[in-house]
């Protein structure tokens, strides 16, 4: 990863808008994007595309700051595919479509079978793990849907890593929290020694 290029992106984006050299920003876009035609248009008419140059650079910066490469994003995407399969994120939620997704998710097998018999006697923070996981599952489903829209809107071979990265990163983060919540919930030992 070219740290100097990342520093140049940051410097350009931190410059007040009225003092930015849009032509320099357009050259930075050319260096980071696979879409050379787009970058050439920015370079030819920098005054017209100032906002688009800023948008492209802001979109690329988080991935560069996290020091993620194309290979990292590919691995993360594979991990998201495993999460999708395990959590059934692409499958429609069973139940009455007139009910909220949260209500229908609550009735799915993992949540019905995952609820402890002593749930109501658990401390509030442990009970909250169970409730929070419904929300986390909804968030993962939403991120997955947005990721699919991006990947289906553009040809998958042209879908840039920076478009995909925020969503795969978020799904992985949500899944880690989801698993941590289940672990805390399942492993909590009540004062009388029960699980």
N, C-alpha and C positions, 0 to 999 in steps of 0.2 A: 504494500500500500504506500502510495506516494504522500508522505506526511507534509511535504512542502505544498502540494496541491491542496490538501485539506486546509492548511493554514491560509492559503490564498483565498479559498472559498469563504472561510470565516471572516477574513479581513474585508473582502468585498461586501459581504452581507452586513457586517457591522458598521460599514461606512454609511453615513446619513444618505438617504435616497437622493437628495438634491446634489450631493457631491460625488455620486457614483459615476464611473466611466462605464457606460453600458457596453461599449465595444469590447472592453476588457472582460466584462462578465460574459459576453457572447463567446469570446475565445475560451473561457473556462468551461462553458457548456459544451463546446466542441470537444474539449479534452475528456469530458466525463461521460458523454452520451454516445450511444451507438447510432443514433439518428443524425447522421451527418447533414442531411438535407435541412432538417430543422435548424441545426446549428448554423449552417450557411445563411439561412434566411435571417437569423438573429444578427449575424455579423454584417450583412448587407444593409439592414434597416434597424440599427440599434435603438434609435429614438422611438420607433414604433413598437418594439418588442421588450421594452424595459421591464414591464411587470412579468412577462413570460420568462425572461432570463432569471429574474429573482425567484420565481416559482420553481424553475428547474433546479436552481442551485440549492434552494431550501429543501427540496425533495431529496436531494442527494446527500446533504450534509449529515443527517443522523446516522446513516449507515457508515459513512466514512469516520465519524467521530467514535462509533462503536468498533471501528477497525474490522469490519466485516467485508469479506470478499465474495465474489460470485460463488465460489465453492461452499462458503459458509451458508449462504442463502439457499443453495441447492440442498445442503444437509438439513437446514431448518425446515425447508418445504417438505422434505421426506418425513421429518419428525411430525410435522403438522398433519400429513396424510395418515400417519399411524394414530395420532390423537383423534382425527376425524373418524377413523374406523372404530376405534375403541369407544368413543363417546357417542357414536352414531349421529354426528353433527349434520350429515347430509340427508338423513332420513327424516321424513315428516313426523312430527310429534303425534302419537296416537291419541285418540279421544275425540270428543265433540269439538269441532272447529269453532263453535260459538263461545266456548270457554277460553279464558286467557291461556297463553302458552305456558305460563308459570303453573297454573292449576293442572294443565294436562301433563307437564313434566313431573309434577309431584306424584302423579298416579302411575308413572312408568315404573317398570320393574326395579331398576337400580335404587330408586328413591324409596319405594315401598319396602323392599327387602333390606335396605340399608338403615332404616330407622330402628333405633333400639327400643326395646320394650320399656326401659326405664327412662325414655327420652324426657318426659315431663319432670322428672326428679333431678335431672342433670343441672349443673350450674349454667347460668345464662350464656356465658361465653362459649361453652361447649355446645349448647343448643344452637347458638348462632352459627356455628360451623355448618350445621346441617342446612339451615335456612340460606346461608350465604352461597352454598353450592348450587342451589337452584338459580340464583342470580348469575353465578359464574358460568354455568352451563348455557344460560341464555346469551351471555356476552360472547362466549366461544362460538355459538351458532351464528350470531350476528357478524362477528369478525370473519368467519368462514364464508358467509354469504357475500360480504363485501369483497373478499379475496377472489371468489369465483367470478364476480361481476368484472373485476379488473382483468382477470385472466381470460375471460370470455369476450370482453370488449375488444381487447387487442389480441392479435395472433400470439399464442403462447410463446413462440420463439422470439417475439419482439417485446413481450411483457418484461420490462426492465426490473432488475433486482430491487431498485429503490422504490418501485411501485408496490412490490410484493413484500418487502422487508417489514414495514410497520405492522402489517397484519399477521405475518408469521411470528414475529417477535411477541406480539400481544397474545396470540393464541397459546404460545408456549408458556408465557408468564401466567396466564389465567389457569392453564392446566396444572402448573406447579402448585398454585394456590389451592386449586380444587383437590389435588391429591393430599396436600398438607392438611387441609380441613378434614378430609375423610380419616386420615391417620389420627389426628387429634381426637376426633369424635369417637372413632372405633377403639382407640387405646386408652381412653379415659377410664380410670378405675375409681369407682365410687368408694366413699369412706367405709362401707361395709364389705369392700373387697370384690364387688361385682363388676362385670364388664358389660 
